[in-house]
Amino acid sequence: MTRPLSGEPALIAALARSFGSPPLDVMVGIGDDCAVLDPNGADCLLWTMDTLVEGVHFDLSYISLFQLGRKALTVNLSDIAAMGGEPLYALFSLGWPPARDTAGALALGKGLAQVARDYGTVVIGGDTVASPQGLMLTVAVMGRVPRGEMVPRSGARPGDRLYVTGLLGESAAGLEILKRGLHVDPLLKQALVTAHLEPQPQLQAGRLLARERLATALIDISDGVATDLAHICRASGVGARLDAALVPISFRVWQVAGMLDRNPLDLVLKGGEDYHLLFTSPNEKGEELFLAFARTGLDPPHLLGEIVPGEGVVLSSPKGDTEITGAGYNHFRFDQEYALNFA
Amino acid sequence: MTRPLSGEPALIAALARSFGSPPLDVMVGIGDDCAVLDPNGADCLLWTMDTLVEGVHFDLSYISLFQLGRKALTVNLSDIAAMGGEPLYALFSLGWPPARDTAGALALGKGLAQVARDYGTVVIGGDTVASPQGLMLTVAVMGRVPRGEMVPRSGARPGDRLYVTGLLGESAAGLEILKRGLHVDPLLKQALVTAHLEPQPQLQAGRLLARERLATALIDISDGVATDLAHICRASGVGARLDAALVPISFRVWQVAGMLDRNPLDLVLKGGEDYHLLFTSPNEKGEELFLAFARTGLDPPHLLGEIVPGEGVVLSSPKGDTEITGAGYNHFRFDQEYALNFA
């Protein structure tokens, strides 16, 4: 028995039910990082779309339009990475406030174009519309992954180890600095603010995990480990145990958490937008995994905990266990009952 | 020599320049109804994306959420029709105001699902985000068209005839009734308001024109004939002459234009959202064209005028010629000079 969904996952599940079951050529439909199509070639087609809204996902008082263009593509490339794929093409739709100088739209386009070039993606179309109430930006990316290499969220098994490709909470700490105007050491500020404003899609790590079949489940961290790990657990029908002592927290995040009088683990587990990859890997592949990362010139992944039977996400520390399932960012409150009535 | 672009086309052109030239496997990039990819199969892949923004594209005081869901997918299917293709899959991104009851999001999803079922499309993924300032909806559709059948905007040649698949101005007249609360005959109101709120994508006509190679250029009417015909002219390097006497205007549109003290041609040429197909066809294929439409059970297309050498769109009437190039809907004012500086 799985517990009922609430909030955004419940809304998505209810919408998915109204769209019905996908046909057989759709390998993965609603509910993973990308939709996966199985055309008649050697590759599966990946398809993802993400929207950024002014006042929700960004504040133009601290992100430049160039950085915003970068980020709008990056968050989509991160979804491609989270399937083990490589990006091919992008469409983007720009909702631009008519009163704002359209020169800014070109700065935004240049940011998008830079990330496209850096990661071998081509922007081939889109839409421009007026958006009186604020800027918004939707990007869709098409990618591919060789048949048999695609890594969904649903393959985690009890006993698998849980890893992340980088330090956690840097982006959330950077956002706190920006929002509160914290006075911190310039180098520290630079590192954290850059983590928030200019995240990097982990395409190389994603392809490595897929190609070498090192991951059983894979997701990118957009809403915080607590929420994104819960997605893996639900999709895989398993639980997860995070070891509080293993969570990779930099001195930078410790320092900002101290200034905010917050537990750094709170920033790390609930703060999103790290865009690192969270993945599970069989216990016996540990050595192979670290060798593969080293050979590719990537920093070693960080062990976070393990997959266990059951459900939900638990944080283990010497003080005891705490359930943190889905404690990360959630756009909506939404009653499961409501959803069922309308499905 | 072509005249400089302004407004939305100039913004799009400037963005396109910053994205650089697409690689060889992109047959059609920015600037047609869909991007066209040429994978290694028998079909080209079509890809399009459109955004609807509250207060710009719709007003929830007169469109229901169910109708809005229908329309968001329809406008994208119309772009697939305008390449002569058939739709396969859709992604949708929903920006939902958190204060609004999420039950409405499901009504919207049901409208989208209905159109998807009606036209053989499958919704396979998307994104849900909070959008504090108003509802917005982006849909992306992937489709296919057999290699060699795809109809771009760029194939019109002097001497070609210009046709439209249905009556013009019905949607614009329906919008005027809704916006101004005009009191008109209930049946007349029903027809016009439905044309505006529940347009139909002309997929059957689009496939017919493509399969039988009856069209040299093809576009759907979203921004009004004056603007959409100007797109064909620019892409094809030709001009067009509309015969005012031939423009298909129903008694319904005449009646509403009369109440508004407006020239019905003005409603028809500048009003958008008819989502009929505007196409050019060689003079000598006239008989074949009408036979093909009749055989398929489609109403005959309406002759509107002809393609001429030169550039721009001219409206011919006994009173003389009037240039109406790009007189339809345009989201932005945008200086060409600005665009060039930023490209």
Interface residues (C-beta under 8 A of the other chain):
Chain A: E8 L11 I12 A14 L15 S18 F19 G20 P22 P23 V26 G29 I30 D32 C34 A35 L37 P39 N40 G41 W47 T48 M49 D50 T51 L52 V53 E54 G55 V56 H57 Y89 L91 F92 S93 L94 G95 W96 P98 T102 A103 A105 L106 A107 G109 K110 L112 A113 A116 R117 V122 V123 I124 G125 G126 D127 T128 V129 A130 S131 P132 Q133 G134 M136 T138 A140 M142 H331 F332 F334 Y338 A339 N341 F342 A343
Chain B: E8 L11 I12 A14 L15 S18 F19 G20 P22 P23 V26 G29 I30 D32 C34 A35 L37 P39 N40 G41 W47 T48 M49 D50 T51 L52 V53 E54 G55 V56 H57 Y89 L91 F92 S93 L94 G95 W96 P98 T102 A103 A105 L106 A107 G109 K110 L112 A113 A116 R117 V122 V123 I124 G125 G126 D127 T128 V129 A130 S131 P132 Q133 G134 M136 T138 A140 M142 H331 F332 F334 Y338 A339 N341 F342 A343
